Amino acid sequence: MRMFHKALASTQVFLFFCVAVFSTPPEDPIKCSSGNTTCTITNSYGMFPDRSICHVSQVLYPTTEQELLSMVASAARSKTKMKVATRFSHSIPKLVCPEGENGVLISTRYLNKIVKVDVEARTMVVESGVTLKDLISEAAKAGLALPYAPYWWGLTIGGLMGSGAHGSTLWGKGSSVHDYVLNLRIVRPASPQEGYAKVENLDQQHEDLNAAKVSLGVLGVISQITLKLEGIFKRSITYVAKNDSDLGEQVASFGYAHEFGDITWYPSQRRAVYRVDDRVPINASGNGLYDFIPFRPTPSLALAILRTTEDVQESAGDADGKCINAKTTTNTLITSAYGLTNNGIIFTKYPVIGFQNRLQASGTCLDSLKDAKITACAWDSTVKGEFFHQTTFSIGLSVVKDFIEDVQKLVELEPKGLCGLELYNGILMRYVKASNAYLGKQEDALDIDITYYRSKDPMSPRLYEDIVEEIEQLGIFKYGGLPHWGKNRNLAFEGAIKKYKNAEKFLRVKEKYDSEGLFSSTWTDQMLGLKDGVTIVKDGCALEGLCICSQDSHCNPSRGYYCRAGKVYKEARVCTHLKSK
């Protein structure tokens, strides 16, 4: 049996590197049955946390701010519910869903122009539908750079601002893109006397800017954003793998020591990989490139084999198989420098030195011509590939050591319990700074990003489900973690708004900008604490993170799963198999 697992692991690694130059980009998440009417929208993963699909009556595609103003006015006049949609729709929660089935979507797909680049002032004005990839590229052509950004470039600037997306740093203003906004223009509903819609022009002196910088899309539609950039610079990256025994002690000091540092943690393997990442002089030798391996195009056949393998391991309770495959995959990623190359072709040695625009983000599975689905992004829902949950929260640096040590206690109790996370490249830990955005980070913190298997059957428990759920509840409830607005299962947002000291200020701006709630939905009202019901209580709800189990029916006792207290965090309520109860 062990030789079988070794063979599977070898196959997995081989397939992992069967990446292609060409790829089929993900399909548009918006589907319409008649022109731009009678439409549905989901996210890029093909499934919201509650597995629903949102229906809308119409999709609108403005190409200018004036067209956008006219569309918002028309909808406001008829009191029609609206939501903003982006090109790739990467947010996991239902931020994009208007109320009911008669609402409209306003897509920023064609609001995608670079408006102005001011080299002397080091600023760039972009429309909200511009992708992070295009912003980085255009800035570099002018000798400029966005200092910090998410690692995935398939996000629009408006979308990443709406959910508070970020990179990793404790330096300067921090890693959140919205903290580099100098000005933004937002189209919102207005009174009949004002023509039912108006443009708000918010600069740094405007009191509403801190609400609009992270807004969840409930204030209106951002049309333009002015960003503060820097002159182009170079970085030096070295990955260093270490035993995780002193991770809790090291995590805070490491973030302050290295400007772009992050840590990838493989808790079942008892190791952590530190990204030593700093600026170097512009004349330092090197033209490195970061093409992160999991973001490359992958053969659809390879994806199907990997998914089938994990499905079989889950149904058979094969933790050993998962652990062997995870370790082999991790070793290969480390050996291959995660996709770094010294010259854009091959990795030869550390450090990898290159320009900021070639190292800060990637996502080549989005960029190629259609190839009939021979290759795809790994999570493309139109092929049999990855299907996962994602739990992401930020914990204050003052308590993150205790959180890490609690997770390590769980590993001691269940050494194989987190191998499943390591198949998805472990736990990514990025640094974030306190922000003046009302719904931004409240303190300097460590962002914990966990990706893990999701069954196609909502009533099917996962292998070691209880361990992952306890970590989720440790981070969010015991240590007061802030959920990432664009990720997470429903339970992460339970009581979340109470953790933001300026929540009332945000809600006052929301009332000022959209008193009729035309850009709001039941879901966003629940996230913002205006309505109850962020969790959904029904049989099996805890399996999908729709609720925290309080009775065994939430955990599917017909398959031997029951609700119990946590092993380390006794206040946690988790789904566990009878054998582990």
C-alpha positions as CSV (number, residue, x, y, z in Angstrom):
1,M,0.0,0.0,0.0
2,R,2.8,2.4,0.8
3,M,4.4,1.8,-2.6
4,F,1.0,2.7,-4.1
5,H,0.9,6.0,-2.3
6,K,4.5,6.7,-3.4
7,A,3.4,6.1,-7.0
8,L,0.5,8.4,-6.6
9,A,2.6,11.1,-5.1
10,S,5.1,10.8,-8.0
11,T,2.3,11.1,-10.4
12,Q,0.9,14.1,-8.6
13,V,4.3,15.9,-8.8
14,F,4.7,15.0,-12.5
15,L,1.2,16.4,-13.2
16,F,1.9,19.4,-11.1
17,F,4.6,20.5,-13.5
18,C,2.8,19.6,-16.7
19,V,1.9,23.2,-17.2
20,A,1.4,24.7,-20.6
21,V,2.2,27.9,-22.4
22,F,-1.4,28.2,-23.6
23,S,-4.5,27.9,-21.5
24,T,-8.3,28.4,-21.6
25,P,-9.1,31.4,-19.4
26,P,-12.1,30.9,-17.1
27,E,-15.5,31.5,-18.6
28,D,-17.4,34.6,-17.8
29,P,-19.2,34.1,-14.5
30,I,-22.3,35.9,-15.9
31,K,-24.5,33.7,-18.1
32,C,-27.5,35.2,-20.0
33,S,-30.2,33.3,-21.8
34,S,-31.3,36.2,-24.0
35,G,-28.7,38.9,-24.9
36,N,-28.0,40.7,-21.7
37,T,-31.2,39.7,-20.0
38,T,-32.4,36.8,-17.8
39,C,-29.0,36.1,-16.4
40,T,-27.2,34.3,-13.6
41,I,-24.0,35.0,-11.9
42,T,-21.7,32.9,-9.6
43,N,-18.1,33.3,-8.6
44,S,-15.0,32.1,-10.5
45,Y,-15.1,28.8,-8.5
46,G,-18.6,28.0,-9.7
47,M,-20.2,27.9,-6.2
48,F,-21.0,30.3,-3.4
49,P,-20.7,29.0,0.2
50,D,-24.4,28.2,0.3
51,R,-24.3,26.6,-3.2
52,S,-26.9,29.1,-4.6
53,I,-26.8,30.7,-8.0
54,C,-27.9,34.4,-8.2
55,H,-30.5,35.4,-10.8
56,V,-30.7,38.9,-12.3
57,S,-33.0,40.4,-14.9
58,Q,-30.3,42.3,-16.8
59,V,-26.6,43.0,-17.0
60,L,-25.3,46.4,-17.9
61,Y,-21.9,47.2,-19.4
62,P,-21.0,50.9,-19.1
63,T,-17.9,52.0,-21.1
64,T,-17.7,55.5,-19.6
65,E,-18.5,57.2,-16.3
66,Q,-21.3,59.1,-18.0
67,E,-22.9,55.9,-19.2
68,L,-22.5,54.5,-15.6
69,L,-24.2,57.6,-14.2
70,S,-27.1,57.1,-16.6
71,M,-27.5,53.4,-15.7
72,V,-27.5,54.0,-11.9
73,A,-30.0,56.9,-12.3
74,S,-32.3,54.7,-14.4
75,A,-32.2,51.9,-11.8
76,A,-32.6,54.3,-8.9
77,R,-35.6,55.9,-10.5
78,S,-37.4,52.6,-10.7
79,K,-36.0,51.5,-7.3
80,T,-34.4,48.5,-8.9
81,K,-31.7,46.6,-6.8
82,M,-28.2,46.8,-8.2
83,K,-24.8,45.1,-7.7
84,V,-21.4,45.6,-9.2
85,A,-19.8,42.7,-11.1
86,T,-16.2,42.3,-12.1
87,R,-14.5,40.5,-15.0
88,F,-13.5,37.4,-13.0
89,S,-15.8,37.5,-9.9
90,H,-13.2,36.1,-7.5
91,S,-15.0,36.9,-4.2
92,I,-16.2,33.7,-2.5
93,P,-19.2,35.2,-0.5
94,K,-22.3,36.5,-2.3
95,L,-21.2,40.1,-2.5
96,V,-22.3,40.2,-6.2
97,C,-25.9,39.1,-5.7
98,P,-28.6,41.7,-5.8
99,E,-31.9,41.0,-3.9
100,G,-34.4,38.7,-5.5
101,E,-34.4,37.9,-9.3
102,N,-35.3,41.3,-10.7
103,G,-32.2,43.2,-9.9
104,V,-29.5,44.3,-12.3
105,L,-25.8,43.8,-12.5
106,I,-23.5,46.6,-13.5
107,S,-20.3,45.1,-14.9
108,T,-17.0,47.0,-14.9
109,R,-15.6,44.8,-17.6
110,Y,-15.4,47.7,-20.1
111,L,-14.5,50.3,-17.5
112,N,-10.9,49.2,-18.1
113,K,-8.9,52.1,-19.2
114,I,-5.7,53.7,-17.9
115,V,-6.8,57.3,-17.6
116,K,-3.6,59.1,-16.8
117,V,0.0,58.4,-15.6
118,D,1.9,61.2,-14.0
119,V,5.5,60.2,-13.8
120,E,6.6,63.3,-11.9
121,A,3.9,63.0,-9.2
122,R,4.2,59.2,-9.3
123,T,0.4,58.7,-9.6
124,M,-1.9,56.8,-11.9
125,V,-5.6,57.2,-12.5
126,V,-7.4,54.1,-13.6
127,E,-11.0,53.0,-14.2
128,S,-12.2,50.5,-11.7
129,G,-12.3,47.6,-14.1
130,V,-8.6,47.7,-14.8
131,T,-6.9,44.5,-13.7
132,L,-4.0,44.3,-11.3
133,K,-1.9,42.8,-14.1
134,D,-2.6,45.7,-16.4
135,L,-1.9,48.3,-13.7
136,I,1.4,46.7,-12.9
137,S,2.4,46.5,-16.5
138,E,1.4,50.1,-17.4
139,A,3.1,51.5,-14.3
140,A,6.4,49.7,-15.2
141,K,6.3,51.1,-18.7
142,A,6.4,54.6,-17.1
143,G,9.2,53.5,-14.6
144,L,6.7,53.3,-11.7
145,A,5.5,50.5,-9.4
146,L,2.7,49.7,-7.1
147,P,4.6,49.0,-3.9
148,Y,2.3,46.3,-2.4
149,A,-0.4,44.1,-3.9
150,P,-2.1,40.7,-3.8
151,Y,-0.1,37.9,-5.3
152,W,-2.9,37.0,-7.9
153,W,-3.1,39.5,-10.7
154,G,-6.6,38.4,-11.9
155,L,-8.4,41.0,-9.8
156,T,-9.8,44.4,-10.8
157,I,-8.7,47.5,-8.9
158,G,-12.3,48.2,-7.9
159,G,-12.9,44.6,-6.8
160,L,-9.8,44.3,-4.7
161,M,-10.5,47.6,-3.0
162,G,-14.1,46.6,-2.3
163,S,-13.0,43.5,-0.3
164,G,-9.8,44.9,1.2
165,A,-7.3,42.7,-0.7
166,H,-3.7,43.0,0.2
167,G,-0.1,41.7,-0.1
168,S,2.3,41.3,2.7
169,T,4.2,44.0,4.7
170,L,4.4,45.8,8.0
171,W,6.4,48.7,6.4
172,G,5.2,52.0,5.2
173,K,1.4,52.3,5.0
174,G,1.1,48.5,4.9
175,S,0.1,46.0,2.3
176,S,-3.5,46.9,1.5
177,V,-3.9,48.5,-1.9
178,H,-6.7,50.8,-0.6
179,D,-4.2,52.6,1.6
180,Y,-2.5,53.9,-1.5
181,V,-5.6,55.6,-2.8
182,L,-5.4,59.4,-3.2
183,N,-8.7,60.0,-4.8
184,L,-11.7,58.0,-6.0
185,R,-14.9,58.8,-7.9
186,I,-18.0,56.8,-7.0
187,V,-21.4,56.9,-8.7
188,R,-24.2,56.5,-6.2
189,P,-28.0,56.9,-6.0
190,A,-29.3,60.4,-5.4
191,S,-32.6,62.3,-5.0
192,P,-34.9,63.1,-7.9
193,Q,-33.8,66.7,-7.7
194,E,-30.2,65.5,-8.3
195,G,-31.2,63.3,-11.3
196,Y,-31.4,60.1,-9.3
197,A,-27.6,59.6,-9.4
198,K,-24.5,61.6,-8.8
199,V,-20.7,61.3,-8.8
200,E,-18.9,61.8,-5.5
201,N,-15.3,62.9,-5.9
202,L,-13.5,61.9,-2.8
203,D,-9.9,63.1,-2.0
204,Q,-7.8,62.5,1.1
205,Q,-9.4,65.4,2.8
206,H,-12.9,64.1,2.3
207,E,-14.4,62.4,5.4
208,D,-16.2,59.7,3.3
209,L,-13.0,58.4,1.7
210,N,-12.3,56.0,4.6
211,A,-15.8,54.4,4.0
212,A,-15.4,54.1,0.2
213,K,-11.9,52.6,0.3
214,V,-13.4,49.3,1.6
215,S,-17.1,49.3,0.9
216,L,-18.2,45.7,0.0
217,G,-19.9,47.4,-3.0
218,V,-22.8,48.8,-0.9
219,L,-22.1,52.5,-1.5
220,G,-22.3,52.6,-5.3
221,V,-20.0,51.9,-8.2
222,I,-16.5,53.2,-8.2
223,S,-15.7,54.6,-11.6
224,Q,-12.1,56.0,-11.2
225,I,-9.3,55.6,-8.7
226,T,-6.1,57.6,-8.3
227,L,-3.2,55.6,-6.8
228,K,0.1,56.7,-5.3
229,L,3.0,54.8,-6.8
230,E,6.7,54.7,-6.4
231,G,9.6,54.6,-8.8
232,I,10.4,51.2,-10.1
233,F,12.7,49.2,-7.8
234,K,14.3,45.7,-7.5
235,R,13.7,43.0,-4.9
236,S,15.7,40.0,-3.7
237,I,13.8,36.8,-2.8
238,T,15.1,33.7,-1.0
239,Y,12.9,30.9,0.5
240,V,14.3,29.4,3.6
241,A,12.7,26.2,5.0
242,K,13.0,25.6,8.8
243,N,11.5,23.5,11.6
244,D,8.4,25.2,13.0
245,S,9.3,24.6,16.6
246,D,10.0,28.4,17.2
247,L,7.5,29.7,14.6
248,G,5.4,31.4,17.3
249,E,8.5,33.2,18.6
250,Q,9.7,34.3,15.2
251,V,6.6,35.3,13.4
252,A,6.3,38.9,14.5
253,S,10.0,39.9,14.3
254,F,10.3,38.3,10.9
255,G,7.6,40.6,9.5
256,Y,9.3,43.7,10.8
257,A,12.7,42.5,9.5
258,H,11.8,41.9,5.9
259,E,9.7,44.3,3.8
260,F,7.9,41.8,1.6
261,G,8.3,38.8,3.9
262,D,5.7,36.1,4.3
263,I,5.6,32.6,5.7
264,T,4.1,29.4,4.4
265,W,3.4,26.9,7.2
266,Y,3.1,23.1,6.8
267,P,2.0,22.2,10.3
268,S,1.7,18.4,9.9
269,Q,5.3,18.4,8.4
270,R,6.5,20.6,11.3
271,R,8.1,23.0,9.0
272,A,7.7,26.6,7.8
273,V,9.1,28.3,4.7
274,Y,10.2,31.9,5.3
275,R,10.2,34.2,2.3
276,V,13.1,36.5,2.9
277,D,12.1,39.3,0.5
278,D,13.6,42.8,0.5
279,R,14.5,45.8,-1.7
280,V,18.0,45.9,-3.2
281,P,19.7,48.7,-5.2
282,I,18.3,49.2,-8.7
283,N,21.7,48.3,-10.2
284,A,21.8,44.9,-8.5
285,S,22.3,42.2,-11.1
286,G,19.2,40.0,-12.0
287,N,16.1,39.9,-14.1
288,G,14.1,37.4,-12.1
289,L,10.5,36.4,-12.7
290,Y,7.9,34.9,-10.4
291,D,5.4,32.7,-12.2
292,F,3.8,31.0,-9.2
293,I,3.3,27.3,-10.1
294,P,-0.3,26.9,-8.7
295,F,-1.4,30.0,-10.8
296,R,0.0,28.5,-14.1
297,P,-2.2,26.8,-16.7
298,T,-2.5,23.0,-15.9
299,P,-3.7,20.2,-18.2
300,S,-7.3,19.4,-17.6
301,L,-6.5,15.7,-17.5
302,A,-4.0,16.3,-14.8
303,L,-6.5,18.2,-12.8
304,A,-9.0,15.4,-13.1
305,I,-6.6,12.8,-11.9
306,L,-5.6,14.9,-8.9
307,R,-9.2,15.6,-7.9
308,T,-10.2,11.9,-8.4
309,T,-7.2,10.9,-6.2
310,E,-8.3,13.2,-3.4
311,D,-12.0,12.1,-3.7
312,V,-10.9,8.5,-3.3
313,Q,-8.7,9.4,-0.3
314,E,-11.5,11.2,1.4
315,S,-14.1,8.4,0.9
316,A,-11.6,5.8,2.1
317,G,-10.4,7.8,5.0
318,D,-6.9,7.5,3.6
319,A,-5.0,10.1,5.7
320,D,-1.6,8.3,5.1
321,G,-2.1,8.8,1.3
322,K,-2.8,12.5,1.8
323,C,0.2,13.0,4.0
324,I,2.6,11.3,1.6
325,N,1.3,13.2,-1.4
326,A,1.4,16.5,0.5
327,K,5.0,16.0,1.6
328,T,6.1,15.1,-1.9
329,T,4.3,18.1,-3.4
330,T,5.7,20.4,-0.8
331,N,9.3,19.2,-1.3
332,T,8.9,19.7,-5.1
333,L,7.6,23.2,-4.7
334,I,10.4,24.1,-2.4
335,T,13.0,22.6,-4.7
336,S,11.5,24.5,-7.6
337,A,11.5,27.8,-5.7
338,Y,7.6,27.9,-6.1
339,G,8.0,29.2,-9.6
340,L,10.8,31.7,-9.3
341,T,13.3,31.9,-12.1
342,N,16.5,33.9,-12.2
343,N,16.0,35.0,-15.8
344,G,12.4,34.2,-16.7
345,I,13.3,30.7,-17.9
346,I,15.1,28.6,-15.2
347,F,15.8,28.7,-11.5
348,T,19.5,28.2,-10.7
349,K,20.1,29.7,-7.2
350,Y,19.0,32.1,-4.5
351,P,18.6,35.0,-4.2
352,V,16.4,35.7,-7.1
353,I,16.7,39.4,-8.0
354,G,14.4,41.2,-10.3
355,F,12.2,44.2,-10.9
356,Q,9.1,44.7,-8.8
357,N,6.7,44.3,-11.7
358,R,8.2,40.8,-12.5
359,L,8.0,39.5,-8.9
360,Q,5.0,41.0,-7.2
361,A,2.1,39.1,-8.7
362,S,1.3,36.4,-11.3
363,G,-1.6,34.4,-12.9
364,T,-0.6,33.1,-16.3
365,C,-3.5,30.7,-16.4
366,L,-5.6,33.7,-17.2
367,D,-3.6,35.1,-20.0
368,S,-3.6,32.7,-22.9
369,L,-5.8,32.0,-25.9
370,K,-8.5,29.4,-25.7
371,D,-7.3,25.9,-26.3
372,A,-10.6,23.9,-26.0
373,K,-10.1,23.3,-22.3
374,I,-7.0,21.2,-22.8
375,T,-5.5,23.3,-20.0
376,A,-7.1,25.6,-17.5
377,C,-6.7,27.4,-14.1
378,A,-6.7,24.7,-11.5
379,W,-10.0,25.9,-9.9
380,D,-11.9,26.4,-13.2
381,S,-15.4,25.1,-12.5
382,T,-15.9,24.0,-16.1
383,V,-13.4,21.2,-15.8
384,K,-13.0,18.5,-13.1
385,G,-10.4,20.3,-11.0
386,E,-9.9,21.9,-7.6
387,F,-13.0,22.5,-5.5
388,F,-12.3,23.9,-2.1
389,H,-13.2,26.0,0.9
390,Q,-11.1,29.0,1.9
391,T,-10.9,30.3,5.4
392,T,-9.0,33.6,5.8
393,F,-8.7,35.8,8.9
394,S,-6.2,38.2,10.4
395,I,-5.0,37.9,14.0
396,G,-3.3,40.7,15.9
397,L,0.4,40.3,16.2
398,S,0.1,40.6,20.0
399,V,-1.7,37.2,20.2
400,V,-0.6,35.4,17.1
401,K,2.1,33.4,19.0
402,D,-0.7,31.9,21.1
403,F,-2.8,31.0,18.1
404,I,0.2,29.2,16.4
405,E,0.9,27.3,19.6
406,D,-2.8,26.2,19.8
407,V,-2.6,24.9,16.3
408,Q,0.6,23.0,17.1
409,K,-1.2,21.4,20.1
410,L,-3.8,20.1,17.6
411,V,-1.1,18.7,15.5
412,E,0.3,16.8,18.5
413,L,-3.1,15.3,19.1
414,E,-3.8,14.5,15.5
415,P,-0.4,14.4,13.6
416,K,-2.1,13.6,10.2
417,G,-5.0,16.0,10.8
418,L,-3.7,18.9,8.6
419,C,-2.1,17.0,5.7
420,G,-5.1,17.9,3.7
421,L,-4.2,21.6,3.9
422,E,-0.7,20.9,2.7
423,L,-2.1,19.5,-0.5
424,Y,-3.2,23.1,-1.1
425,N,0.2,24.5,-0.1
426,G,-0.3,24.8,3.6
427,I,-1.2,27.9,5.5
428,L,-0.1,31.2,3.9
429,M,0.7,33.9,6.5
430,R,1.0,37.5,5.2
431,Y,1.5,40.7,7.2
432,V,-1.0,43.5,7.2
433,K,-1.0,46.9,8.9
434,A,-3.7,48.8,10.7
435,S,-5.7,50.9,8.2
436,N,-7.7,54.1,8.5
437,A,-10.4,52.5,6.2
438,Y,-13.5,52.0,8.4
439,L,-13.7,48.3,7.3
440,G,-10.0,47.8,7.0
441,K,-7.6,46.1,9.4
442,Q,-7.9,47.4,12.9
443,E,-4.3,46.6,14.1
444,D,-1.0,45.3,12.8
445,A,-1.8,41.6,12.2
446,L,-0.9,38.3,10.5
447,D,-3.3,37.2,7.8
448,I,-4.0,33.4,8.0
449,D,-5.0,31.9,4.6
450,I,-6.2,28.3,4.6
451,T,-7.5,26.4,1.6
452,Y,-8.9,22.8,1.9
453,Y,-11.0,20.1,0.2
454,R,-14.7,20.7,-0.4
455,S,-16.9,17.8,-1.4
456,K,-19.3,18.0,-4.3
457,D,-21.8,16.5,-1.9
458,P,-22.8,19.1,0.7
459,M,-23.8,16.3,3.2
460,S,-20.4,14.5,2.9
461,P,-18.1,15.2,5.9
462,R,-14.4,15.8,5.3
463,L,-11.5,13.8,6.6
464,Y,-10.4,15.4,9.9
465,E,-13.1,18.0,9.5
466,D,-13.1,18.7,13.2
467,I,-9.4,19.8,13.3
468,V,-9.8,22.4,10.5
469,E,-13.1,23.6,12.0
470,E,-11.4,24.1,15.4
471,I,-8.6,26.1,13.8
472,E,-11.3,28.3,12.1
473,Q,-13.1,28.9,15.4
474,L,-9.8,29.4,17.2
475,G,-8.8,32.2,14.9
476,I,-12.2,33.9,14.5
477,F,-13.7,33.6,17.9
478,K,-11.0,32.8,20.5
479,Y,-8.5,35.3,19.1
480,G,-11.0,37.7,17.5
481,G,-9.7,37.4,14.0
482,L,-11.1,39.7,11.3
483,P,-12.5,37.7,8.3
484,H,-11.3,38.6,4.8
485,W,-14.4,40.2,3.3
486,G,-13.8,38.5,-0.1
487,K,-13.2,34.9,1.2
488,N,-14.6,32.6,3.9
489,R,-17.6,30.5,4.8
490,N,-20.7,32.1,6.4
491,L,-19.8,31.4,10.0
492,A,-16.6,33.6,9.8
493,F,-18.9,36.7,9.5
494,E,-20.9,35.9,12.7
495,G,-20.6,39.1,14.8
496,A,-17.7,40.3,12.6
497,I,-18.9,43.9,12.3
498,K,-18.7,44.4,16.1
499,K,-14.9,44.0,15.7
500,Y,-14.6,47.3,13.7
501,K,-14.4,50.4,15.9
502,N,-15.6,52.7,13.1
503,A,-18.5,50.5,11.9
504,E,-21.1,53.1,12.9
505,K,-19.3,55.7,10.8
506,F,-19.3,53.3,7.8
507,L,-23.0,52.7,8.3
508,R,-23.8,56.4,8.4
509,V,-22.0,56.9,5.1
510,K,-23.9,54.0,3.7
511,E,-27.2,55.6,4.7
512,K,-26.1,58.9,3.3
513,Y,-25.1,57.4,-0.1
514,D,-27.8,54.8,-0.5
515,S,-30.7,55.4,1.9
516,E,-33.0,53.1,-0.2
517,G,-30.5,50.2,0.1
518,L,-30.4,49.7,-3.7
519,F,-26.8,48.4,-3.6
520,S,-27.5,46.3,-0.6
521,S,-28.9,42.8,-0.2
522,T,-30.0,40.5,2.6
523,W,-26.5,39.0,2.6
524,T,-24.6,42.3,2.9
525,D,-27.0,43.5,5.5
526,Q,-26.3,40.3,7.5
527,M,-22.5,40.8,7.1
528,L,-22.9,44.4,8.3
529,G,-25.0,43.4,11.3
530,L,-28.1,45.1,10.0
531,K,-30.0,41.8,9.9
532,D,-29.8,38.5,11.6
533,G,-29.1,35.3,9.7
534,V,-25.5,35.3,8.5
535,T,-25.5,31.6,9.5
536,I,-28.0,29.2,8.0
537,V,-29.3,26.5,10.4
538,K,-30.4,23.2,8.8
539,D,-29.4,19.6,8.7
540,G,-25.7,19.3,7.7
541,C,-25.1,23.0,7.9
542,A,-21.9,22.8,9.9
543,L,-20.3,20.6,7.2
544,E,-20.2,23.6,4.8
545,G,-19.5,26.3,7.4
546,L,-23.0,27.7,7.1
547,C,-23.4,27.3,10.9
548,I,-21.5,26.2,14.0
549,C,-22.9,22.9,15.1
550,S,-25.1,22.9,18.2
551,Q,-26.7,19.5,17.6
552,D,-25.7,16.3,15.9
553,S,-28.1,16.8,12.9
554,H,-25.8,19.7,11.8
555,C,-23.0,17.1,11.3
556,N,-24.8,14.3,9.5
557,P,-25.1,11.5,12.1
558,S,-26.2,9.1,9.3
559,R,-22.5,9.0,8.3
560,G,-21.3,8.7,11.8
561,Y,-20.6,12.4,12.4
562,Y,-21.5,14.2,15.6
563,C,-21.1,17.6,17.3
564,R,-18.5,17.9,20.1
565,A,-16.4,20.5,21.9
566,G,-12.9,21.3,20.6
567,K,-9.8,19.5,21.8
568,V,-7.8,22.6,22.5
569,Y,-10.4,25.4,22.3
570,K,-13.1,23.9,24.5
571,E,-15.7,26.5,23.5
572,A,-15.4,25.4,19.8
573,R,-18.2,23.2,18.5
574,V,-17.0,20.9,15.7
575,C,-18.2,18.0,13.6
576,T,-16.3,14.8,14.4
577,H,-16.6,11.1,13.5
578,L,-17.9,8.8,16.2
579,K,-14.5,7.1,16.4
580,S,-12.9,10.4,17.4
581,K,-15.7,11.7,19.7
